[in-house]
Amino acid sequence: MSRVSIRTARASLAALAAGALFLTGCSSGGGGDDTEKEEKAKQQGQDVSYTFADEAASKGPAKEVEGGRKGGTIKVLQRDSFAHLDPAQIYVSDEGALATLIHRGLTTYKKVSNDEYEVVGDLATDSGKKSDGGKTWTYKLKDGIKFEDGSTITSKDVRHTIERTFAPFITEGPTFVQQWLADTGGTDYRKMLKDGPYKGKHLPDSVLETPDDKTIVFHFKKPQAELPYALAMAGYAVVSEKKDTKEKYDKKPLCSGPYKIASFKSGKSMKLVRNPEWDPKTDPARNQYPDAFNIQFGVSFEDSTKRLMSDAGENQTATSFTNQVDASSLQKVRTDPEIKKRTVGGFQSYVSYLNINMDRIKNKKVRQAIAYAIPNQSIVSAFGGAGGGEMAGNYISPTLVGHKKTDPFNKLKNPQGDVKKAAKLLKESGKKGMKLTFAYQNAPEWQQFAVAATQNLEKAGFNVQKKDIIADTYYDQIGKVKNGYDIYHNSWGADWPSSSTVVPNLFDGRQVQDGSANYSHHKNPKFEKEMDRIRAMSDANKAAEEWQKLADKILVEDVPAVPMHYYKAIQISGSKIGGAYFDERLHDLNPTSLYVKK
């Protein structure tokens, strides 16, 4: 699977993946006019939990990995080089994996057991104390937290970290916190602090307050129940106020994690070594086992899979942070017991969709006909079968809080599509023989899917005109409002385990513009009001249920896109790599638990 075929809120980062899950959020006060009580909700059929953790759960050191030992060097095989090292510019999965080793933020994720994760305080003492109905969040910094140069991390650094994200040169990272603070969408948030903090101006205390060196207080105009999730993103990891070099920081950041950058040759290699200023007593989530990581770029999925399957020589102590087993090797990897035991895998937060351009196809029965005709099993097969994905019945990934196994168009019951029903609907619409311009990426998986989908659509009575687009420009092309296509696929992954970073991104009509993720150009004021209502809810669990209900309503009533499949991934390591597991927040192997076996 190619990551360039997938987008999240701005690029190709997936924040989270797992089986299904539910959220537990708790806080122990923190001022204001109310003290938030523990929130707990478990959805039927969901089996992995996320908890907003307290101070006790946020203390270091991290739990020792069984068999973990210090020493040795791990070889890391990566297809893509790192375009950004400045945390504020990080929004893709490869760089997100690296960030777990070199950057720290106010919060992070900690695995408690196979079915339990916690959002814990990282630099902060806990996941945050909310008050005023979720409009105010207070964080206290731990003692002993430092940058790699030995300087202490203070609230001034955290304030600077947030304020610099308003600066015009920060263009690639997440924008959630900025937009929440400014209470505005799009890029309008920059007006609040258009030059960032670089000309001596700061956000007012009524927005971002640092009453002392240890305290940070966020003030929002609306409740922000999911702030702990947002602050755990690599894009909000701490940046030194004194050592900030603006654009140059992207090439040489000051590290705060267990490792620091010894060398970096873009497109070729990177070496990470131990950061002696990192104190494990302050870190509840990371270990520091290897002496170093030697990262090699330009290694394709096919090449890394073959090298790691061979387990010869230095490949025994090699792995990859984000390269997956290529589709052509999935069958052997899943059936060879010696290879299989060296693999990890699970669901990703990505879902694939077939968008229906609602500017061009206004007849609902035509859109319904397309939805029934699409053979979901064909896309699963194209991505390697059960190891690469699972058929989707709705828009919401099983990795997200509130997910339920709904299937309005009976996609799971009819894996090859329901051509008869599609033909009936198309005939009723009076559009039999209608021309459909079908755009798809010219990657092997999507080409294979396009053949199967076209056959079904033509059997249903459509006149399909296929248009393949090169992968490098695919999203640029379909992202144009006047793109000239009727149907085209995209894939989307949540930034954290909530549909709040899925439904509005894909279906809010107020976001329709060139480059927007609302690829279907869906517009419905009734549903946009619902989005605003759910966003304002202070109970994250109740909001999660409402997002699922809304997503199904949009699918049934408007049919702007066809849900096709939920992505999965399998990764492989050498036989002397220990501590590997599939991390539900990264949807990839977790680098911070790895060690070299004796």
N, C-alpha and C positions, 0 to 999 in steps of 0.2 A: 504494500500500500504506500502510495506516495503522499507525503505530508503536504506537498504543494496543492493537492486536490482538496484540502480541507481548510476551512476558516473558522475561527472563533470570532469574538467580538471585533478584532481587527486583523488578526493574522492566523497562524496555525498552531496556537497553543491549546492543548486540552488541559484543563485544570485537574479533572478528576475522573476516575473510572473505578468500577467495581461491579459486584452483583447489585441487587437493589439495596436501598438503604433508607434510613429515616434520620431525622435530626433531633437532637436533644440540645436545647440552649439553656444555659443557666448563668446567673450572675448574682453577686451578693451585695447589691446596693451600689453606692458610689455617689451619694448626694442627690440633689434635686428633690422633687416633691413626691417621689414614690420609689419603692424598692421592688425590683423585678423579681417575681417568683420563678422557681424552676419550671421550665417548659419541657414537656416530653410528649412525643407522639410517635406511634408506630403504625405504619400503613400495612394493610393486609398483604402478605406475600413478600414483604421486604425484610431483609435479614442483616443489614450492615448499618451501624449507627454512627452519627457524627455528634459530638458533644462540644459545646462551648465550655472549656474547662476553667477551673478555679486555680488559685495560687498553688495549692498542694500538687496538683497535676502538672503544673508548669515549671516545677523545679528540676534542675539537672542533678546528676548527669543522666544521659539517656541510658535505657536498659541495655545491658551487654547482649550482643548477638551470640546465640549459642555457637560455641566453637570459635568465636572471633579471636583473632590474634593480631598483634601489631607487627608491622614490617612488610617488606616486599613492595613491588611496583606492579600496578595493574595497567595493562594495555587496553585502550579504549578505541574501538573501530567506529568511526562516524562518517556518514555520507556527507553531511553538510557542515561547513565551517560556521563559526559564530560571528554573525554580523555585528552583534552588539554585546558589550560587557557592562555598560552603564545600566544599573537595574531599571531605571526609569524608561529605558528603551527596549526592555525585554518583554516580548509577548509571543514568542514561539516556543514550541516544546523542547527543542534541542537546547536552547539557551536557558530555558526554565530548569532543565535537569542540571546543567552546570551551576546554576544559581544556588541550588541546594548545598553545594560544597563551598562556595565562596562568599555568599551574601546572607545576611540575616535581617529580619523585619520585626515589627512589633508582635506579630503572631506567626504561627506555623502549624503544621499538622504532625501529630504523633500517632503511630500505630500502637494500639493497646493489645489487640488480639486479632485473630483472623476476621472477626466480624465487628470490630469496634475501633473507631478512630476518634481522636480528640483534636479540636482546634485549641492549641495551648498558647500561653504567653511565650514568646521567643526572647526578644529583648525586653519585653514587658513582663510584669509579674504574673499576669493572667491574661485571659482572652479578651478582657475589657469589662468594665462595669458600666452598665447603661442606666440612665435615669430619664426623667421627663418623657416617659413613654417611648424611649428609643431615639429621642432627638439629641441626647447628650451622651457621649461615651468618654470615659476617663481611663487613662493608662498610666501606670507607674513603672519606671525603668528599674531593672535589676542592678545590683552592685556587681562590679567586676567585668562589665562588658566593654570590649575595646576593639579598635581597628587594628590592622596588622602593624601599624607604626607605633603601637603602644598607647595611643591617645584614647582617653575615655569617651565613650559614646554618651552624649547628654540629650536633653530635650531640645536643645538648640539645633542639634544635628537632625533630629526627627522633624522639627518644624521646617528646617531647610529642605529636607527630603521631600516633604509635601509641597512646599511653595515652589520649588524648582520645576515641578511637573506642569506648572502654568506657563513656563517660559516657551517661546516660540520654537526653540531648537529641539525640544522634547516632542517628538512626533510619532513614535512607534509603540509606546507603552500603553497601559490601561488608563482610562479616564474616569472610572467610576467615582472615586473619592472627590476628584476635582469638581465633577458635575454635581455631586450631592452637596458639597460645601457651597457652591455657587447657586444651587437650586435651578439649574438650567440644563438643557440638552445640547447636543452638537458640540461646536467649538466655542460657544458663547462664554463658557466658563473662563476663558483666557482674559476676558475683559476685567475680571476681578483683580488680576495681578499680571498684567500683560507682559511685563519684563521678568516675571519671577521675582526672586529676592535680590537680583544682581545690581539694582540701582538704589538699594537701601530701603525699599518699601516692603511691608509685610502684610499678611492677612490680619485683619483686626481680631482682638481678643474675643469678640463676639462670635467669631467663626472658628479660629484655632488659637488655643490658649496654652501658654507654657509658664505657669506661675512660679516654677522653680526648676532646677536642673534635672529633676526626676519625673516631672509630671507633664502630661500632654492631655488636653481636653478638646475633643471635637464637638462643635455645636452645629447641628443641622436644622433646617427649617421644617423638615419632615422626618418621620421615624425612619431609621436605617437599620433594620433588624439584622442585616447580613454583613455589617461592617467587619467583624472578625474574619470572615471569609475573604473579603476584599483585601484587607491588610496583609493577609498571608500570601498574596501574589508577589512574585519576584519583582514586579514593577514598582512596589512600594518598599523595597528593602532599603536600609539606611545608607545615606551618602554623607560623607564628612563635609561639614560646612567650611572648615578651614582648608581642606585639601581638594575642594571641588574645582576642576579645571574646565568646566562647561563641556564644550564639544569634545575636548581631548580626553575627558573622563571615560568616554566610550571605549578607548583603547587601553587605558591603564587605570582601572578603578582601585580604590583602597578597600581591601577585603576585610570582612568581619566574621566569615565562617571558619570552619576547621582547616581549610586549605587556602593558599594564595597562589597567584600566578607567577611562576618562575620564568616562563617564556611563552611567546605566542607568535606564530608565523601564520597569518591568515591564509586559509586554504590548504595549509600543509600540516601544521602540528601545534600542540599546546602541551605544556608541562605544568602540573600542579604539584606543589610540595606542602608539607605541614605548615600551618600558621601557628607559631609558638605563642601568640598573644590570645588565641582562642582558649577560653577556660571551659572545660567540659562541665564544671559545676553549675554553669549558667545556662546550659543547653539541654533541654529535655528530649530532643528529637534526633540529634546527630551523633554518630561515632566518628572516630579518627583512627582507623586501622592501618591502611597502607601508608608507606612512606611517601609515595608519589603516584600520580596518574599520568601516563603518557598517552596523549590523545592524537590519533592519526585521522586526518580528514580525507575526503575523496574516496571513501570505501563504500561501494554500492551495497544495497541490501543483499543482492545475490552473492557478492564477493564475501561479505562478512559472514553470511550464513554458511557458505562452503568452508571458509577458514575455521570457523568455530565448530562446525560439525566434524571436521577432520581431527581436531584436538591434538594437533601435532606441534611440537616445539613450543615457541612462545605463545601459541594460541591456547595453550592450557591455562595461562594466566591472563587471558584476554576476555573482553566482553564488549557490549555496546550500551550506551545510555539509552539510545532511542532507535537505532536500527532494528528492524523487525525481521523475522524469518520471512523470506520472500515467498510469494504465493506458490511458486512451482516446487518449493521444497517442503511445504506444510505437511503433505501426506507422509513423507518419510520421517519427518521430525516427530509427528504424532504417533507413529506406529513402531519406530525403532526404540526399544526400551532403554538402550544405553544412551541414546541421544535425548530421549524424552525426559529423563531424570535431570538433565542439565538445562531444562527450559522452565520459564515462568510465563504466565499469560492470564488474560482476563478481558472483561469488557472495557471499552474506551467510552468516553462521553460523547463521541461523534455519532451523528445520525446522518444518513444520506437521504436526500429529498429529490424528487423530480418536480421542479417549479413549473407552474402553468402561468404564462404571462397574462395577467388579468386585464391589461390594457388592450390586448389583442383578442383574447378569448373571453367574451363577456357572457356567453350562454352557460349557465350552471350545468345543464344536462351534458353539454360537451365536456366540461371539466370532470363531471362524474364518470363519463364514459372513459376518459383517459385514465382516471384513477382505478377503475375496475380492470382495465386492460393490462396494466403494467404487471409483468411477472417478477415478483419480488425475489423468488428463488434464484433467478438468473443473476442478480447482482451478488448474492451470497456466493454462488458458484464461481463467479468471476474473481472474487476476492479470496478464493482458496477453500471454500466450504465452511464447515462449522468452526474451524480454527480461525477464520478471518472475519466471521460475522454471524449475525442472526437476523431473520426477517423481522421487520418492524410493523406493528399494527397502528402506531400513532407517532406523533411528533416528538415525544419525550423519551429520552434515553433511560434505560433501566438503572443507570448509575445515579440518577438524580432523586433528590428528596421529593416525595409525593407521587412518584411514578406508579401508574396502575396499568395492568395488561388489557387495555381497551383495544378494540379492533373494528372501528366503524365500517370499514369497507371490506371486511372479511378477507384481508390479505393473508392471514395465517391459515385460513381454511382453504384458500385457493392460491397456493404458492406460485402456480403458473399463470395466474390471472383468470378473470372471469370474462372471456371474450364474448360469450353469448349475451350477458347482461350489458356489456359495453356497447355491443351492436344495437341492442334494443333501445338504449338511452340515446345513442347517436341518431337513430332513425326517428325517435320521438322529437328530437331537437330540430329536425328538418335540415340537418347539416351533413348528411351522408355524402361521402366523397370529398369532405373538407380537407384542404391542404394544411399540413402541420410541418412547420420548419423545426426540426429536432437538432439542437446543438449539443455536442458532447465533447469531452476531452479526448485527445487522440492517444491516451495511455491505453495499454492492452486491456486492462480490466473494464474500462468504460467502453471501449470498442466492442468487446464481447457482449456487454449488456445492451448496447445500442442495437445490435443485430437482433437479439431476442425481443426487445421491446418493440422494435419496428415491425417485426413479423406479427405480433399480437395486435398492434394498432391498425395495421393494414387489414387483418382478418376482421376487425371490428368495423371497418368501413372508412378509415382515414386514408388520405393520400400523403404519405410521409416523405419529406425531403430531408435527408440527413446532412448535417454540416459538422465536420470534425474541426476542432480548434486546437492548436498547439498548447501544451500544458502551461508554458511560461506566461501566456497572455490570456488564458481561459477566463479567469475571474475578472480581468479588466474588460473583456468583451461582454460577458453576461451581466456585468455590473453597470452597464450603461442603461439608462431608462429607455432610450430608443435603440434597443439592441437588435431589433429585426427578427427575433426568434420567438417561437410559440412555446416550446418546452425545452428545458435544459436543467441539468442536475447541479446540485451543490452539496456540500457536507458541512456540518456545523457542530462545534463542540462547546460545551458550557465552560465558563471560567471558574465556577465552583459548583458544588452539588445542588444547584437550584435552577429552576426553569426561568427565574428572573433574568438570566443572561441568555435565554433562548427565545422565548415567546415574543417579547418586545422587539428584539433584534430582527427577527424574521418576519413579523407580521404587523408592526406598528406603521400605519399609513403616513404618519407625520414624519417618518424617517426616509421616505422614498426620495432618492436623489442618486446621481451617479456615484457609484462606489458603496452604496448602502447594501446591507445584508438582506433587505427586503426585496429579494430577487423576483418574487412573483408580483410585486407592485400592489400588494393587498392593501385595501383601504376600507375600513368600516368604523365609523365614529362610535358605534355602539360598543365594539370590542376595545377600542382605544380608551374609552371611559372605564371599562373593566380593568384594563392594564393599570391605569392610574390608581384605581381603588385598591388593587392588590398590592401595588408598590408601597402604598401608605400604611399597610398593615404592620403592626408591631410584633405580631406572633409569626415567626418564620415558618412554623409547622402548618398553621392554618393557611398561610399564604401559599405554601407548597401545594396543598390540596386544591386551592383555587386556580393555580396556574395550570394544573393538569385538566381541570374541568374546562377552563377557557380554551386551552389548546384543542380539546376535542370538539368544542362548539365551533371554533374556527374551521376545523377540518370538515365537519359535517355540513355546516351551513354555507360556507363559502368555497371550500375545496381549492385553496390557492396553491397547494403543493401536495404531492403524493409521498407519504413516508415510505422508505424502501428498506433500509437495513440499519441495524445497530452494529457498529464496528467492534471487532475484537483484535487482539494482538498476541503473538507469541514471540518471546525473545529467548536467545540461547547464549550460554556462557561456556568458557573452558572448564575442564574438570577440576582445576585448582582454584576456582573462584568460589568463595563461600559468602553466605549472607544475602544471596540474591532472592528477591521476592518482587511480585508485581504490585506496585504501589497504587492505591486507589485514587490518590490525588493527582499523580503525574500521568496516569495510565501507561506507565512504563516502569522499568526496573528502577529501584531506588538506589542512587549512588552512595548515600551516606551510611549504608549498612554493610557494604562490601568489604571483604578481606581476602588475603591470599592464604590458602591452605598450606600446611607443611608438606 
